[in-house]
Structure formats: C-alpha cells, structure tokens
Amino acid sequence: MAGSGVDIRLTYNGLPALAKALPAEVSRALRRGAFATEAGAKVRAPVRTGFLRSSIQTEGATPGSLAMRVIVGAGYGLYVHEGTRRMPPRPFLRETTAQTFPVVIRELQKLEAGLP
C-alpha cells in the first residue's frame, strides 16, 4: 500500500544470474506478473465508489526493469486489506499475489532451464 503497509516480495534465488544472462526476457516476465497482479487486485478489491480500485497501479514496470511495485494509492487501502477491529480483512492484493507469483516463478524457471 502506498507509503506503509503490506510488503509482498517475489524472491527467486536464481534471479541475479538469470537477469544477467537474459535481461529482456526476465524483465518481460516480471512485468507480466506485475500487471497480472494489478489486474487481479482491481478485480478483487471491494467497490463502493471505485476509488480504491482505480488507485491500484504498477510502478517501475519499464522495459529492462527488474524492480517494480504494485501499489494502492487510496489512503484507506491498508485498512480494507488488513481489516480493523470493526471490519474484517479483505486481502485483495495478497490473494492475487498468491495466484500470480507461482506463474512468474515457473516462467523464470523455464528461462533458467534454457540456459547453457
């Protein structure tokens, strides 16, 4: 979430060597994963006015980039995601990453398997 809150990271031990050997392909796989996460979070985010959904964006997903973030710009996004004592959590971003991260990992593993 913007500023503070939930931090979910994709960790893949072979990423540095893979990124060095196939930078464009790795960046493309990571961008696809980030955009899939953004799209999925927008679908799962609860809607009252639509502001929360429209505030979900991907940062840093430029060609060649290996570091990108899916952020929630709505200041109340963290409370919706994590819940409060009066409202149950609705972890729209965490649920989405649970689906998209394994796909990205498999794609990176396929790239790695193709290395000499």
PyMOL commands that place a pseudoatom at each C-alpha (Angstrom):
pseudoatom trace, name=CA, resn=MET, resi=1, chain=A, elem=C, hetatm=0, pos=[0.000, 0.000, 0.000]
pseudoatom trace, name=CA, resn=ALA, resi=2, chain=A, elem=C, hetatm=0, pos=[1.235, 3.496, -0.608]
pseudoatom trace, name=CA, resn=GLY, resi=3, chain=A, elem=C, hetatm=0, pos=[3.750, 4.720, 1.935]
pseudoatom trace, name=CA, resn=SER, resi=4, chain=A, elem=C, hetatm=0, pos=[3.345, 1.975, 4.502]
pseudoatom trace, name=CA, resn=GLY, resi=5, chain=A, elem=C, hetatm=0, pos=[1.568, -1.272, 4.927]
pseudoatom trace, name=CA, resn=VAL, resi=6, chain=A, elem=C, hetatm=0, pos=[1.766, -4.592, 3.188]
pseudoatom trace, name=CA, resn=ASP, resi=7, chain=A, elem=C, hetatm=0, pos=[5.053, -5.573, 1.599]
pseudoatom trace, name=CA, resn=ILE, resi=8, chain=A, elem=C, hetatm=0, pos=[4.913, -8.719, -0.512]
pseudoatom trace, name=CA, resn=ARG, resi=9, chain=A, elem=C, hetatm=0, pos=[8.126, -9.600, -2.336]
pseudoatom trace, name=CA, resn=LEU, resi=10, chain=A, elem=C, hetatm=0, pos=[8.879, -12.031, -5.105]
pseudoatom trace, name=CA, resn=THR, resi=11, chain=A, elem=C, hetatm=0, pos=[12.050, -13.902, -4.203]
pseudoatom trace, name=CA, resn=TYR, resi=12, chain=A, elem=C, hetatm=0, pos=[13.812, -16.131, -6.689]
pseudoatom trace, name=CA, resn=ASN, resi=13, chain=A, elem=C, hetatm=0, pos=[17.369, -17.175, -5.830]
pseudoatom trace, name=CA, resn=GLY, resi=14, chain=A, elem=C, hetatm=0, pos=[18.470, -17.556, -9.441]
pseudoatom trace, name=CA, resn=LEU, resi=15, chain=A, elem=C, hetatm=0, pos=[17.285, -14.090, -10.448]
pseudoatom trace, name=CA, resn=PRO, resi=16, chain=A, elem=C, hetatm=0, pos=[20.655, -12.247, -10.472]
pseudoatom trace, name=CA, resn=ALA, resi=17, chain=A, elem=C, hetatm=0, pos=[22.361, -14.774, -12.774]
pseudoatom trace, name=CA, resn=LEU, resi=18, chain=A, elem=C, hetatm=0, pos=[19.265, -15.158, -14.910]
pseudoatom trace, name=CA, resn=ALA, resi=19, chain=A, elem=C, hetatm=0, pos=[18.814, -11.398, -15.243]
pseudoatom trace, name=CA, resn=LYS, resi=20, chain=A, elem=C, hetatm=0, pos=[22.437, -11.059, -16.297]
pseudoatom trace, name=CA, resn=ALA, resi=21, chain=A, elem=C, hetatm=0, pos=[22.078, -13.742, -18.982]
pseudoatom trace, name=CA, resn=LEU, resi=22, chain=A, elem=C, hetatm=0, pos=[18.582, -12.834, -20.225]
pseudoatom trace, name=CA, resn=PRO, resi=23, chain=A, elem=C, hetatm=0, pos=[17.748, -9.301, -19.035]
pseudoatom trace, name=CA, resn=ALA, resi=24, chain=A, elem=C, hetatm=0, pos=[14.966, -8.539, -21.522]
pseudoatom trace, name=CA, resn=GLU, resi=25, chain=A, elem=C, hetatm=0, pos=[13.213, -11.878, -21.004]
pseudoatom trace, name=CA, resn=VAL, resi=26, chain=A, elem=C, hetatm=0, pos=[13.386, -11.637, -17.204]
pseudoatom trace, name=CA, resn=SER, resi=27, chain=A, elem=C, hetatm=0, pos=[12.096, -8.069, -17.261]
pseudoatom trace, name=CA, resn=ARG, resi=28, chain=A, elem=C, hetatm=0, pos=[9.245, -9.122, -19.548]
pseudoatom trace, name=CA, resn=ALA, resi=29, chain=A, elem=C, hetatm=0, pos=[8.268, -11.983, -17.215]
pseudoatom trace, name=CA, resn=LEU, resi=30, chain=A, elem=C, hetatm=0, pos=[8.352, -9.727, -14.163]
pseudoatom trace, name=CA, resn=ARG, resi=31, chain=A, elem=C, hetatm=0, pos=[6.319, -7.026, -15.929]
pseudoatom trace, name=CA, resn=ARG, resi=32, chain=A, elem=C, hetatm=0, pos=[3.688, -9.569, -16.976]
pseudoatom trace, name=CA, resn=GLY, resi=33, chain=A, elem=C, hetatm=0, pos=[3.491, -10.725, -13.363]
pseudoatom trace, name=CA, resn=ALA, resi=34, chain=A, elem=C, hetatm=0, pos=[3.206, -7.193, -12.003]
pseudoatom trace, name=CA, resn=PHE, resi=35, chain=A, elem=C, hetatm=0, pos=[0.471, -6.250, -14.467]
pseudoatom trace, name=CA, resn=ALA, resi=36, chain=A, elem=C, hetatm=0, pos=[-1.385, -9.517, -13.784]
pseudoatom trace, name=CA, resn=THR, resi=37, chain=A, elem=C, hetatm=0, pos=[-1.187, -8.725, -10.063]
pseudoatom trace, name=CA, resn=GLU, resi=38, chain=A, elem=C, hetatm=0, pos=[-2.513, -5.214, -10.664]
pseudoatom trace, name=CA, resn=ALA, resi=39, chain=A, elem=C, hetatm=0, pos=[-5.398, -6.513, -12.784]
pseudoatom trace, name=CA, resn=GLY, resi=40, chain=A, elem=C, hetatm=0, pos=[-6.293, -9.247, -10.300]
pseudoatom trace, name=CA, resn=ALA, resi=41, chain=A, elem=C, hetatm=0, pos=[-6.193, -6.871, -7.342]
pseudoatom trace, name=CA, resn=LYS, resi=42, chain=A, elem=C, hetatm=0, pos=[-8.522, -4.485, -9.176]
pseudoatom trace, name=CA, resn=VAL, resi=43, chain=A, elem=C, hetatm=0, pos=[-10.996, -7.309, -9.730]
pseudoatom trace, name=CA, resn=ARG, resi=44, chain=A, elem=C, hetatm=0, pos=[-10.817, -8.464, -6.091]
pseudoatom trace, name=CA, resn=ALA, resi=45, chain=A, elem=C, hetatm=0, pos=[-10.840, -5.037, -4.425]
pseudoatom trace, name=CA, resn=PRO, resi=46, chain=A, elem=C, hetatm=0, pos=[-14.191, -4.217, -2.863]
pseudoatom trace, name=CA, resn=VAL, resi=47, chain=A, elem=C, hetatm=0, pos=[-16.069, -1.388, -4.545]
pseudoatom trace, name=CA, resn=ARG, resi=48, chain=A, elem=C, hetatm=0, pos=[-18.118, 1.352, -3.016]
pseudoatom trace, name=CA, resn=THR, resi=49, chain=A, elem=C, hetatm=0, pos=[-17.089, 4.371, -5.091]
pseudoatom trace, name=CA, resn=GLY, resi=50, chain=A, elem=C, hetatm=0, pos=[-14.450, 2.761, -7.305]
pseudoatom trace, name=CA, resn=PHE, resi=51, chain=A, elem=C, hetatm=0, pos=[-11.629, 4.938, -5.940]
pseudoatom trace, name=CA, resn=LEU, resi=52, chain=A, elem=C, hetatm=0, pos=[-9.828, 2.058, -4.233]
pseudoatom trace, name=CA, resn=ARG, resi=53, chain=A, elem=C, hetatm=0, pos=[-9.851, 0.022, -7.431]
pseudoatom trace, name=CA, resn=SER, resi=54, chain=A, elem=C, hetatm=0, pos=[-8.722, 2.894, -9.609]
pseudoatom trace, name=CA, resn=SER, resi=55, chain=A, elem=C, hetatm=0, pos=[-5.871, 3.699, -7.210]
pseudoatom trace, name=CA, resn=ILE, resi=56, chain=A, elem=C, hetatm=0, pos=[-4.175, 0.313, -7.778]
pseudoatom trace, name=CA, resn=GLN, resi=57, chain=A, elem=C, hetatm=0, pos=[-1.204, 0.821, -10.102]
pseudoatom trace, name=CA, resn=THR, resi=58, chain=A, elem=C, hetatm=0, pos=[2.105, -0.720, -11.115]
pseudoatom trace, name=CA, resn=GLU, resi=59, chain=A, elem=C, hetatm=0, pos=[5.225, 1.399, -10.620]
pseudoatom trace, name=CA, resn=GLY, resi=60, chain=A, elem=C, hetatm=0, pos=[8.602, 0.898, -12.247]
pseudoatom trace, name=CA, resn=ALA, resi=61, chain=A, elem=C, hetatm=0, pos=[7.457, -1.552, -14.920]
pseudoatom trace, name=CA, resn=THR, resi=62, chain=A, elem=C, hetatm=0, pos=[9.545, -0.123, -17.725]
pseudoatom trace, name=CA, resn=PRO, resi=63, chain=A, elem=C, hetatm=0, pos=[11.280, -2.356, -20.275]
pseudoatom trace, name=CA, resn=GLY, resi=64, chain=A, elem=C, hetatm=0, pos=[14.513, -3.628, -18.759]
pseudoatom trace, name=CA, resn=SER, resi=65, chain=A, elem=C, hetatm=0, pos=[13.420, -3.000, -15.174]
pseudoatom trace, name=CA, resn=LEU, resi=66, chain=A, elem=C, hetatm=0, pos=[13.854, -5.752, -12.608]
pseudoatom trace, name=CA, resn=ALA, resi=67, chain=A, elem=C, hetatm=0, pos=[12.241, -3.849, -9.731]
pseudoatom trace, name=CA, resn=MET, resi=68, chain=A, elem=C, hetatm=0, pos=[8.582, -2.935, -9.813]
pseudoatom trace, name=CA, resn=ARG, resi=69, chain=A, elem=C, hetatm=0, pos=[5.763, -2.497, -7.323]
pseudoatom trace, name=CA, resn=VAL, resi=70, chain=A, elem=C, hetatm=0, pos=[2.016, -2.792, -7.346]
pseudoatom trace, name=CA, resn=ILE, resi=71, chain=A, elem=C, hetatm=0, pos=[0.745, -0.004, -5.115]
pseudoatom trace, name=CA, resn=VAL, resi=72, chain=A, elem=C, hetatm=0, pos=[-2.595, 1.042, -3.684]
pseudoatom trace, name=CA, resn=GLY, resi=73, chain=A, elem=C, hetatm=0, pos=[-2.852, 4.811, -3.690]
pseudoatom trace, name=CA, resn=ALA, resi=74, chain=A, elem=C, hetatm=0, pos=[-6.045, 5.076, -1.640]
pseudoatom trace, name=CA, resn=GLY, resi=75, chain=A, elem=C, hetatm=0, pos=[-5.041, 6.026, 1.896]
pseudoatom trace, name=CA, resn=TYR, resi=76, chain=A, elem=C, hetatm=0, pos=[-7.578, 3.623, 3.358]
pseudoatom trace, name=CA, resn=GLY, resi=77, chain=A, elem=C, hetatm=0, pos=[-6.412, 0.684, 1.206]
pseudoatom trace, name=CA, resn=LEU, resi=78, chain=A, elem=C, hetatm=0, pos=[-4.357, -0.810, 4.025]
pseudoatom trace, name=CA, resn=TYR, resi=79, chain=A, elem=C, hetatm=0, pos=[-7.368, -0.837, 6.359]
pseudoatom trace, name=CA, resn=VAL, resi=80, chain=A, elem=C, hetatm=0, pos=[-9.520, -2.561, 3.763]
pseudoatom trace, name=CA, resn=HIS, resi=81, chain=A, elem=C, hetatm=0, pos=[-6.773, -5.079, 3.010]
pseudoatom trace, name=CA, resn=GLU, resi=82, chain=A, elem=C, hetatm=0, pos=[-5.749, -5.865, 6.579]
pseudoatom trace, name=CA, resn=GLY, resi=83, chain=A, elem=C, hetatm=0, pos=[-9.040, -5.095, 8.327]
pseudoatom trace, name=CA, resn=THR, resi=84, chain=A, elem=C, hetatm=0, pos=[-9.654, -3.244, 11.554]
pseudoatom trace, name=CA, resn=ARG, resi=85, chain=A, elem=C, hetatm=0, pos=[-11.240, -4.240, 14.819]
pseudoatom trace, name=CA, resn=ARG, resi=86, chain=A, elem=C, hetatm=0, pos=[-14.588, -3.255, 13.286]
pseudoatom trace, name=CA, resn=MET, resi=87, chain=A, elem=C, hetatm=0, pos=[-14.080, -4.596, 9.781]
pseudoatom trace, name=CA, resn=PRO, resi=88, chain=A, elem=C, hetatm=0, pos=[-12.773, -7.970, 8.640]
pseudoatom trace, name=CA, resn=PRO, resi=89, chain=A, elem=C, hetatm=0, pos=[-9.748, -8.067, 6.331]
pseudoatom trace, name=CA, resn=ARG, resi=90, chain=A, elem=C, hetatm=0, pos=[-10.316, -8.223, 2.604]
pseudoatom trace, name=CA, resn=PRO, resi=91, chain=A, elem=C, hetatm=0, pos=[-6.804, -9.105, 1.378]
pseudoatom trace, name=CA, resn=PHE, resi=92, chain=A, elem=C, hetatm=0, pos=[-7.374, -8.421, -2.313]
pseudoatom trace, name=CA, resn=LEU, resi=93, chain=A, elem=C, hetatm=0, pos=[-3.675, -7.889, -3.050]
pseudoatom trace, name=CA, resn=ARG, resi=94, chain=A, elem=C, hetatm=0, pos=[-2.354, -10.854, -1.053]
pseudoatom trace, name=CA, resn=GLU, resi=95, chain=A, elem=C, hetatm=0, pos=[-4.902, -13.216, -2.643]
pseudoatom trace, name=CA, resn=THR, resi=96, chain=A, elem=C, hetatm=0, pos=[-3.896, -12.036, -6.092]
pseudoatom trace, name=CA, resn=THR, resi=97, chain=A, elem=C, hetatm=0, pos=[-0.165, -12.437, -5.497]
pseudoatom trace, name=CA, resn=ALA, resi=98, chain=A, elem=C, hetatm=0, pos=[-0.799, -15.966, -4.249]
pseudoatom trace, name=CA, resn=GLN, resi=99, chain=A, elem=C, hetatm=0, pos=[-2.043, -16.700, -7.772]
pseudoatom trace, name=CA, resn=THR, resi=100, chain=A, elem=C, hetatm=0, pos=[0.324, -14.613, -9.883]
pseudoatom trace, name=CA, resn=PHE, resi=101, chain=A, elem=C, hetatm=0, pos=[3.671, -15.254, -8.154]
pseudoatom trace, name=CA, resn=PRO, resi=102, chain=A, elem=C, hetatm=0, pos=[3.782, -19.011, -8.849]
pseudoatom trace, name=CA, resn=VAL, resi=103, chain=A, elem=C, hetatm=0, pos=[3.180, -18.277, -12.541]
pseudoatom trace, name=CA, resn=VAL, resi=104, chain=A, elem=C, hetatm=0, pos=[6.099, -15.827, -12.596]
pseudoatom trace, name=CA, resn=ILE, resi=105, chain=A, elem=C, hetatm=0, pos=[8.336, -18.287, -10.741]
pseudoatom trace, name=CA, resn=ARG, resi=106, chain=A, elem=C, hetatm=0, pos=[7.516, -21.033, -13.265]
pseudoatom trace, name=CA, resn=GLU, resi=107, chain=A, elem=C, hetatm=0, pos=[8.272, -18.676, -16.125]
pseudoatom trace, name=CA, resn=LEU, resi=108, chain=A, elem=C, hetatm=0, pos=[11.639, -17.778, -14.577]
pseudoatom trace, name=CA, resn=GLN, resi=109, chain=A, elem=C, hetatm=0, pos=[12.398, -21.460, -14.021]
pseudoatom trace, name=CA, resn=LYS, resi=110, chain=A, elem=C, hetatm=0, pos=[11.706, -22.174, -17.710]
pseudoatom trace, name=CA, resn=LEU, resi=111, chain=A, elem=C, hetatm=0, pos=[14.094, -19.389, -18.697]
pseudoatom trace, name=CA, resn=GLU, resi=112, chain=A, elem=C, hetatm=0, pos=[16.700, -20.748, -16.300]
pseudoatom trace, name=CA, resn=ALA, resi=113, chain=A, elem=C, hetatm=0, pos=[16.302, -24.285, -17.670]
pseudoatom trace, name=CA, resn=GLY, resi=114, chain=A, elem=C, hetatm=0, pos=[17.120, -22.964, -21.139]
pseudoatom trace, name=CA, resn=LEU, resi=115, chain=A, elem=C, hetatm=0, pos=[20.483, -21.553, -20.046]
pseudoatom trace, name=CA, resn=PRO, resi=116, chain=A, elem=C, hetatm=0, pos=[23.620, -23.467, -21.054]
for i in range(1, 116): cmd.bond("trace and resi %d" % i, "trace and resi %d" % (i + 1))
show_as sticks, trace
zoom trace
